[in-house]
């Protein structure tokens, strides 16, 4: 009985770790797919003028709010799996996931014509919390790109992903809402979503 238990326990632990990493494979694609589906169907939304977070506004804003929270929880689950698999990188990745959840709970401010008629640029308290949570989460994600570089199977690309994501975020803020800044950040989000999925697959297969 003791021998059987000893053999079963590691196998069960590996299955749990793989299940957690599986969330990292689907978190990015889920967030991207739901966001893009709305970006091309929501009335008044322009992907060259509005960040995806602004989709939280309007009658259908609950879709993006749910998208952020669910995707964020998946990232947190993946972060636990990363910690179990390699013992490093899990904490900053979890910070990113929690940042997504908080950003989902506290809605981004409307503006720049979305939803239709929302032309004001006022910043509310929940908008500030949203931005703060996102900023802290992005720092965690960038740190994770570097800490997990050695385990990713593509260390240089992993580090480059962290650098490019930070650059895209800074570009969006420096552009003053110009199309090139918004599109640069959208590209950064696509890049890190693919990175998380690729790292999760790599770690999943290594167990």
Steps between C-alpha positions, in 0.01 A plus 500: 500500500781741589685429174187555293429829674858618445473428128155658466569826683764638256283399204201685650714805571618503138143480373401794719795703374416420139138599555607835643741562211218421260331820607807689383459348155144630460504823704665715232304364202175538694568862590614587148213323324227656714659845474541484121146370453372808679745739337351428158134481604439763772338817373735798517809302592812574296805278564728783386354741758392287794686256722328166561429594862257766381272218382391479865275797433154502350210256520722206405788606723441200724648277229845661521477524877434127517774439245757682714399325823481148356822537301672646806393208718634264236834681507510466880433126467777474241732692731443240772583232246817686399605520863442128545687417179812717526481677838553847356309750293167398646463794738546784248277316254234475773535876554412546133196275536379681811552829317268380224235399753515836681495685167188303417332583829574872462381622162715706264369846420309570177615766258615588149155421365448162663235415592336727239464846647768454768741772394614607847849426626427510874675243720285337768616324817423159350686599186806583709478166681471327162810673369696436820411131506591464135834676552597279795391193307709599199808533721437150632462363149824661384691356796350158425627520140855532632476252788350231277732562206729206584207261533310622195713327238548835326687718754591790271149522360353485849711794616426687178129447563531672838689793348263538205194486723632779722585699187147454364346617828724806509421570136127501569542745787742722309287512186218694662245262354643500147429193287863386493515488881172311538597251231847456650349406835253266335796330334670477841195329650489252212870428550484431875184292457686278253803492733294380797339227291837387360668490843207312650515241222875463547471443875198272453699273271802497732307342789 
